[in-house]
Amino acid sequence: MRKILLISAGILLLAGNAFAKDGQGQVQYDLRVDGMTCPFCAATSEKALKKVEGVTKVSTNLGAATISVCVDETTDMADEKLGKLFKKKGFTYVSKTKQETCSISDKKKKQII
């Protein structure tokens, strides 16, 4: 009986760790960025954001001039840091809104509306 309990506890711990890596403990920032007008602009910005430690997913909506970024809760997404990052790429960081959960799907999609 003790063996079964230990095995069950181990399975629960492993399953819990797998779940924690799938969106748990992450937040999403929706960034408003001016100057992005083409898919190349989006790709350049996404590539720069993916280099930031803690960023797990990035998705761009050119029509709305927004980039959604999922990060772990401890990632520094200060306005000053974002402003410098986008300025280096030739764009203007305007603002951000924060969501408490990440809603970006794993499928890579760019909305060009």
N, C-alpha and C positions, 0 to 999 in steps of 0.2 A: 504493500500500500504506500509506503514511504517513497519507493522508487517512482511510482506513478505520479505522486504529488510533485516530486522534484522535476520530472520530465515535463509535466504540465506547466509548472512555474517557468521553466526554461523556454518553452514554446511561447508562453505569454510575453516574456521579456523580449524575445526576438521579434515577435509580431508587433509589439509596442514600439520598438526601435524603427522598424520598417515604416510604421504609420507616421511616426514623428518626422521622418525625412520627407514625407509626401504632403507638404503644405502646412503641417503643424508647426507652430512657432515661427511662422512667416507672416509678414505684412506686405501689403501692396501699396505702392505709390504711383499715382497717375500724374505724370509730369506734363505741363504745358510748355511747349517749345516752339518759338517762332523761327521761321526761315527754312523749315524742312519742306521741300517742294517735290521731291522725287524719291524713288526707291533707293537710290544711292545715298541720299541724305539719311534715310531711315537706317540703312545698313551701317553707315559710318557711326551714327549715334548709338545703335545697338551694340556694336563692337566695343565702343568705348565704355559703355555701361557694364558689359559682361566682364570687363577687366577689374571692376570694383569688387573687392573681397566681400563675399556675403550675398552677391546677386545670383539668383538661381534661374530666373526667367525674365525675358524681355519681349514685349510686343508693341508694335507701332501702329497707329492709326493716322495716316497722312491727312486724311480729310478733316479730322478734328485737331490736327497738330498736337497729338498727345503720344506719349510713350508710357506704357505701364510696365512697372518693374516690381518683381517679387524679390524680397530680401529677407534674411533672418532678422529677428527683432533687434539685434545689437548693431546692425550695420549703420554706419554714419551716412545719413542722406541730408546733410545740412544744406541750406539754400546756397551758401557761399561756395561750398564744394561743387555743387551741381552747376552753378553759374560759371565757374572756371572750366569745368569739364566741357560744357557746351560751347563756351567762347572759343576754346582751342579748336573745336570742330567747325566753327563759323556760324553757330546758331545762338539764339538768345533764349536762355532759360527764363521763364516767366513765373511759374508757380507750381505747387504740388498739392495734392490732396492725398490723404492716407486712408486706407481701408484696413480693417483688422484681420482680414483673411485674403489669401491669394486666389484670384479667380481666373488667372491666365491658364489656358489649357496647355498641355505638353506639345500639342501639334503646332507647328510653326505656321502662323498666319499673319499676313500683312493686309490690312484693310486700306484700299486705295480708292476711296470714295470722294 
